[in-house]
Amino acid sequence: MALATAERTHIRVDRKGRAWIKGTPYKVLDIAIDHVVHGFSPEEIHFQHYGEPSLAQIHAALSYYYDHQAELDGQLEREVRGFEALRAKAGQSPVVKRLRAGGKFALA
């Protein structure tokens, strides 16, 4: 019952099905990535984001993430694939092209 209260208080889901921390510009996935991928504790996440979201909001986001992990991991995978498709379509940036042409950028 407490989780349901925390979700109603701290988490909102938009029309596209994305979970956000209410009153902030942070998606639940942003917090989950900080915790799972980067290994940040809730306190470190709070510090890294200059005190926002609150620790209560961060814990609610992590609870929501673990309760909906398969769905959110799938959402993240789709976002990464979409980003990679856009990057491939965009090709090499004009800055990188100029640097390579001038022999100042040797990475592939």
MDTraj code that builds the backbone (N, CA, C; nanometers):
import mdtraj as md
import numpy as np

residues = "MET ALA LEU ALA THR ALA GLU ARG THR HIS ILE ARG VAL ASP ARG LYS GLY ARG ALA TRP ILE LYS GLY THR PRO TYR LYS VAL LEU ASP ILE ALA ILE ASP HIS VAL VAL HIS GLY PHE SER PRO GLU GLU ILE HIS PHE GLN HIS TYR GLY GLU PRO SER LEU ALA GLN ILE HIS ALA ALA LEU SER TYR TYR TYR ASP HIS GLN ALA GLU LEU ASP GLY GLN LEU GLU ARG GLU VAL ARG GLY PHE GLU ALA LEU ARG ALA LYS ALA GLY GLN SER PRO VAL VAL LYS ARG LEU ARG ALA GLY GLY LYS PHE ALA LEU ALA".split()
xyz = np.array([
    [0.0814, -0.1195, 0.0000],
    [0.0000, 0.0000, 0.0000],
    [0.0861, 0.1263, 0.0000],
    [0.1976, 0.1240, 0.0711],
    [0.2846, 0.2414, 0.0758],
    [0.3412, 0.2740, -0.0625],
    [0.3744, 0.1714, -0.1403],
    [0.4278, 0.1953, -0.2743],
    [0.3255, 0.2654, -0.3621],
    [0.2021, 0.2212, -0.3534],
    [0.0977, 0.2854, -0.4328],
    [0.0866, 0.4330, -0.3956],
    [0.0976, 0.4641, -0.2678],
    [0.0938, 0.6031, -0.2230],
    [0.2139, 0.6789, -0.2769],
    [0.3322, 0.6186, -0.2694],
    [0.4536, 0.6842, -0.3197],
    [0.4418, 0.7094, -0.4688],
    [0.3880, 0.6133, -0.5439],
    [0.3729, 0.6313, -0.6878],
    [0.2780, 0.7467, -0.7171],
    [0.1670, 0.7548, -0.6458],
    [0.0714, 0.8638, -0.6694],
    [0.1312, 0.9980, -0.6316],
    [0.2157, 0.9987, -0.5293],
    [0.2730, 1.1229, -0.4806],
    [0.3906, 1.1693, -0.5651],
    [0.4783, 1.0795, -0.6067],
    [0.6049, 1.1180, -0.6683],
    [0.6192, 1.0866, -0.8169],
    [0.5398, 0.9964, -0.8700],
    [0.5594, 0.9506, -1.0080],
    [0.4343, 0.9804, -1.0905],
    [0.4568, 1.0293, -1.2131],
    [0.3462, 1.0449, -1.3075],
    [0.3874, 0.9764, -1.4375],
    [0.2892, 0.9270, -1.5092],
    [0.3129, 0.8616, -1.6373],
    [0.2446, 0.9468, -1.7441],
    [0.3220, 0.9859, -1.8465],
    [0.2654, 1.0707, -1.9522],
    [0.1881, 0.9877, -2.0543],
    [0.1327, 1.0542, -2.1534],
    [0.0511, 0.9862, -2.2550],
    [0.1284, 0.8837, -2.3362],
    [0.2599, 0.9028, -2.3444],
    [0.3431, 0.8083, -2.4193],
    [0.3887, 0.6909, -2.3331],
    [0.3455, 0.6879, -2.2074],
    [0.3804, 0.5781, -2.1190],
    [0.5129, 0.5957, -2.0469],
    [0.5711, 0.7154, -2.0551],
    [0.6981, 0.7408, -1.9876],
    [0.6721, 0.7864, -1.8445],
    [0.7457, 0.7295, -1.7515],
    [0.7307, 0.7640, -1.6099],
    [0.8253, 0.8779, -1.5746],
    [0.7717, 0.9804, -1.5094],
    [0.8459, 1.1003, -1.4693],
    [0.8349, 1.1197, -1.3189],
    [0.9329, 1.1864, -1.2614],
    [0.9215, 1.2290, -1.1230],
    [0.8421, 1.3588, -1.1246],
    [0.7293, 1.3599, -1.0574],
    [0.6411, 1.4773, -1.0574],
    [0.7160, 1.6020, -1.0136],
    [0.6892, 1.7108, -1.0842],
    [0.7450, 1.8395, -1.0472],
    [0.8908, 1.8592, -1.0826],
    [0.9474, 1.7661, -1.1599],
    [1.0878, 1.7758, -1.2007],
    [1.0986, 1.7448, -1.3498],
    [1.2131, 1.7764, -1.4095],
    [1.2340, 1.7387, -1.5495],
    [1.2950, 1.5991, -1.5655],
    [1.2936, 1.5172, -1.4598],
    [1.3617, 1.3874, -1.4619],
    [1.2662, 1.2725, -1.4873],
    [1.3065, 1.1858, -1.5824],
    [1.2336, 1.0615, -1.6043],
    [1.2844, 0.9583, -1.5036],
    [1.1987, 0.8636, -1.4717],
    [1.2389, 0.7530, -1.3844],
    [1.3613, 0.6836, -1.4443],
    [1.3644, 0.6700, -1.5776],
    [1.4786, 0.6057, -1.6433],
    [1.6089, 0.6815, -1.6192],
    [1.6037, 0.8152, -1.6102],
    [1.7249, 0.8927, -1.5820],
    [1.7844, 0.8499, -1.4482],
    [1.6982, 0.8358, -1.3494],
    [1.7424, 0.7987, -1.2153],
    [1.7900, 0.6535, -1.2146],
    [1.7159, 0.5661, -1.2828],
    [1.7537, 0.4241, -1.2879],
    [1.8895, 0.4064, -1.3548],
    [1.9164, 0.4807, -1.4605],
    [2.0462, 0.4717, -1.5284],
    [2.1572, 0.5170, -1.4346],
    [2.1346, 0.6277, -1.3650],
    [2.2356, 0.6736, -1.2690],
    [2.2666, 0.5656, -1.1660],
    [2.1627, 0.4964, -1.1212],
    [2.1805, 0.3959, -1.0161],
    [2.2362, 0.2637, -1.0706],
    [2.1744, 0.2121, -1.1749],
    [2.2099, 0.0781, -1.2252],
    [2.3367, 0.0807, -1.3098],
    [2.3477, 0.1742, -1.4019],
    [2.4606, 0.1784, -1.4946],
    [2.5829, 0.2424, -1.4304],
    [2.5616, 0.3574, -1.3667],
    [2.6745, 0.4310, -1.3093],
    [2.7056, 0.3906, -1.1657],
    [2.6159, 0.3163, -1.1018],
    [2.6402, 0.2693, -0.9658],
    [2.6214, 0.3746, -0.8573],
    [2.5508, 0.4841, -0.8901],
    [2.5303, 0.5906, -0.7924],
    [2.4275, 0.5484, -0.6875],
    [2.4559, 0.5808, -0.5634],
    [2.3586, 0.5617, -0.4560],
    [2.2528, 0.6710, -0.4682],
    [2.1391, 0.6559, -0.4010],
    [2.0397, 0.7643, -0.4026],
    [2.0990, 0.8971, -0.3547],
    [2.1856, 0.8910, -0.2546],
    [2.2484, 1.0133, -0.2042],
    [2.3387, 1.0769, -0.3102],
    [2.4107, 0.9951, -0.3844],
    [2.4979, 1.0471, -0.4904],
    [2.4150, 1.1062, -0.6046],
    [2.3042, 1.0405, -0.6383],
    [2.2153, 1.0944, -0.7418],
    [2.1644, 1.2314, -0.6980],
    [2.1226, 1.2414, -0.5740],
    [2.0741, 1.3681, -0.5179],
    [2.1829, 1.4745, -0.5284],
    [2.3050, 1.4397, -0.4945],
    [2.4174, 1.5327, -0.5016],
    [2.4473, 1.5719, -0.6465],
    [2.4523, 1.4730, -0.7368],
    [2.4864, 1.4985, -0.8768],
    [2.3854, 1.5893, -0.9461],
    [2.2618, 1.5869, -0.8988],
    [2.1564, 1.6689, -0.9590],
    [2.1271, 1.7923, -0.8741],
    [2.2262, 1.8352, -0.7963],
    [2.2186, 1.9601, -0.7191],
    [2.0978, 1.9666, -0.6254],
    [2.0675, 1.8532, -0.5626],
    [1.9622, 1.8520, -0.4620],
    [1.8218, 1.8304, -0.5145],
    [1.8099, 1.8097, -0.6426],
    [1.6798, 1.7805, -0.7008],
    [1.6946, 1.6622, -0.7929],
    [1.6129, 1.5655, -0.7883],
    [1.4969, 1.5481, -0.7031],
    [1.5348, 1.5171, -0.5584],
    [1.4341, 1.5179, -0.4713],
    [1.4585, 1.4884, -0.3301],
    [1.4913, 1.3402, -0.3135],
    [1.5458, 1.3055, -0.1998],
    [1.5758, 1.1638, -0.1742],
    [1.4488, 1.0796, -0.1783],
    [1.3396, 1.1322, -0.1273],
    [1.2129, 1.0581, -0.1314],
    [1.1714, 1.0327, -0.2762],
    [1.1863, 1.1337, -0.3624],
    [1.1513, 1.1177, -0.5032],
    [1.2434, 1.0172, -0.5718],
    [1.3706, 1.0209, -0.5374],
    [1.4668, 0.9260, -0.5960],
    [1.4318, 0.7837, -0.5545],
    [1.4038, 0.7629, -0.4273],
    [1.3661, 0.6280, -0.3808],
    [1.2360, 0.5822, -0.4461],
    [1.1408, 0.6728, -0.4632],
    [1.0155, 0.6371, -0.5311],
    [1.0434, 0.5986, -0.6764],
    [1.1316, 0.6730, -0.7420],
    [1.1667, 0.6421, -0.8811],
    [1.2329, 0.5048, -0.8914],
    [1.3232, 0.4748, -0.7992],
    [1.3891, 0.3438, -0.8018],
    [1.2898, 0.2318, -0.7710],
    [1.1989, 0.2553, -0.6792],
    [1.0948, 0.1557, -0.6514],
    [1.0096, 0.1316, -0.7750],
    [0.9708, 0.2397, -0.8401],
    [0.8910, 0.2286, -0.9622],
    [0.9696, 0.1528, -1.0686],
    [1.0976, 0.1857, -1.0835],
    [1.1806, 0.1173, -1.1825],
    [1.1839, -0.0336, -1.1563],
    [1.2123, -0.0731, -1.0329],
    [1.2229, -0.2166, -1.0040],
    [1.0886, -0.2884, -1.0143],
    [0.9782, -0.2173, -0.9870],
    [0.8463, -0.2776, -1.0036],
    [0.8076, -0.2923, -1.1504],
    [0.8672, -0.2130, -1.2384],
    [0.8342, -0.2127, -1.3814],
    [0.9604, -0.2307, -1.4669],
    [1.0566, -0.3063, -1.4160],
    [1.1888, -0.3141, -1.4772],
    [1.1866, -0.3650, -1.6206],
    [1.1155, -0.4702, -1.6476],
    [1.1152, -0.5261, -1.7839],
    [1.0601, -0.4239, -1.8833],
    [0.9511, -0.3590, -1.8466],
    [0.8900, -0.2589, -1.9345],
    [0.9840, -0.1395, -1.9565],
    [1.0454, -0.0898, -1.8500],
    [1.1332, 0.0259, -1.8607],
    [1.2638, -0.0081, -1.9327],
    [1.3165, -0.1277, -1.9100],
    [1.4364, -0.1693, -1.9838],
    [1.4062, -0.1783, -2.1333],
    [1.2873, -0.2254, -2.1692],
    [1.2473, -0.2302, -2.3090],
    [1.2348, -0.0906, -2.3674],
    [1.1791, 0.0005, -2.2885],
    [1.1670, 0.1398, -2.3326],
    [1.3052, 0.1998, -2.3569],
    [1.3982, 0.1737, -2.2666],
    [1.5348, 0.2241, -2.2815],
    [1.5998, 0.1667, -2.4068],
    [1.5806, 0.0384, -2.4292],
    [1.6388, -0.0255, -2.5480],
    [1.5842, 0.0380, -2.6761],
    [1.4544, 0.0667, -2.6800],
    [1.3954, 0.1317, -2.7972],
    [1.4518, 0.2725, -2.8164],
    [1.4710, 0.3462, -2.7073],
    [1.5278, 0.4804, -2.7167],
    [1.6710, 0.4759, -2.7700],
    [1.7495, 0.3787, -2.7246],
    [1.8881, 0.3655, -2.7710],
    [1.8900, 0.3307, -2.9195],
    [1.8046, 0.2385, -2.9608],
    [1.7988, 0.2027, -3.1041],
    [1.7576, 0.3226, -3.1889],
    [1.6623, 0.4008, -3.1406],
    [1.6197, 0.5205, -3.2132],
    [1.7323, 0.6216, -3.2237],
    [1.8063, 0.6400, -3.1155],
    [1.9195, 0.7316, -3.1167],
    [2.0258, 0.6850, -3.2157],
    [2.0571, 0.5559, -3.2130],
    [2.1586, 0.5020, -3.3035],
    [2.1152, 0.5172, -3.4497],
    [1.9863, 0.4998, -3.4766],
    [1.9364, 0.5173, -3.6143],
    [1.9510, 0.6629, -3.6576],
    [1.9181, 0.7559, -3.5697],
    [1.9347, 0.8979, -3.6023],
    [2.0810, 0.9338, -3.6240],
    [2.1679, 0.8779, -3.5405],
    [2.3112, 0.9052, -3.5550],
    [2.3622, 0.8525, -3.6880],
    [2.3216, 0.7316, -3.7249],
    [2.3655, 0.6737, -3.8524],
    [2.3124, 0.7552, -3.9699],
    [2.1892, 0.8007, -3.9603],
    [2.1289, 0.8802, -4.0678],
    [2.1983, 1.0154, -4.0826],
    [2.2385, 1.0745, -3.9701],
    [2.3024, 1.2063, -3.9727],
    [2.4422, 1.2005, -4.0326],
    [2.5075, 1.0865, -4.0198],
    [2.6435, 1.0748, -4.0721],
    [2.7441, 1.1524, -3.9879],
    [2.8564, 1.1765, -4.0474],
    [2.9657, 1.2443, -3.9780],
    [2.9389, 1.3945, -3.9673],
    [2.9692, 1.4513, -3.8526],
    [2.9445, 1.5947, -3.8344],
    [3.0408, 1.6768, -3.9203],
    [3.0001, 1.7962, -3.9601],
    [3.0871, 1.8829, -4.0399],
    [3.2175, 1.9164, -3.9671],
    [3.2131, 1.9295, -3.8365],
    [3.3348, 1.9607, -3.7599],
    [3.4344, 1.8461, -3.7700],
    [3.3864, 1.7241, -3.7522],
    [3.4749, 1.6077, -3.7612],
    [3.5321, 1.5970, -3.9027],
    [3.4501, 1.6226, -4.0039],
    [3.4994, 1.6186, -4.1423],
    [3.6134, 1.7181, -4.1629],
    [3.5964, 1.8412, -4.1141],
    [3.7015, 1.9430, -4.1291],
    [3.8281, 1.9030, -4.0530],
    [3.8113, 1.8501, -3.9325],
    [3.9288, 1.8095, -3.8546],
    [4.0029, 1.6957, -3.9225],
    [3.9276, 1.5986, -3.9756],
    [3.9923, 1.4870, -4.0460],
    [4.0638, 1.5377, -4.1708],
    [4.0003, 1.6269, -4.2429],
    [4.0598, 1.6813, -4.3652],
    [4.1905, 1.7548, -4.3341],
    [4.1958, 1.8157, -4.2169],
    [4.3170, 1.8867, -4.1764],
    [4.4157, 1.7978, -4.1046],
    [4.3861, 1.6667, -4.0963],
    [4.4772, 1.5716, -4.0310],
    [4.4812, 1.5853, -3.8795],
    [4.3773, 1.6443, -3.8201],
    [4.3768, 1.6681, -3.6762],
    [4.2849, 1.5765, -3.5994],
    [4.2252, 1.4828, -3.6670],
    [4.1317, 1.3907, -3.6020],
    [4.1490, 1.2548, -3.6647],
    [4.2138, 1.1637, -3.5929],
    [4.2502, 1.0349, -3.6533],
    [4.1614, 0.9199, -3.6102],
    [4.0680, 0.9391, -3.5153],
    [3.9845, 0.8285, -3.4693],
    [3.8844, 0.7881, -3.5760],
    [3.8485, 0.6618, -3.5746],
    [3.7537, 0.6085, -3.6737],
    [3.6147, 0.6561, -3.6523],
])
top = md.Topology()
chain = top.add_chain()
for i, resn in enumerate(residues, 1):
    res = top.add_residue(resn, chain, resSeq=i)
    for name in ("N", "CA", "C"):
        top.add_atom(name, md.element.get_by_symbol(name[0]), res)
traj = md.Trajectory(xyz[None], top)
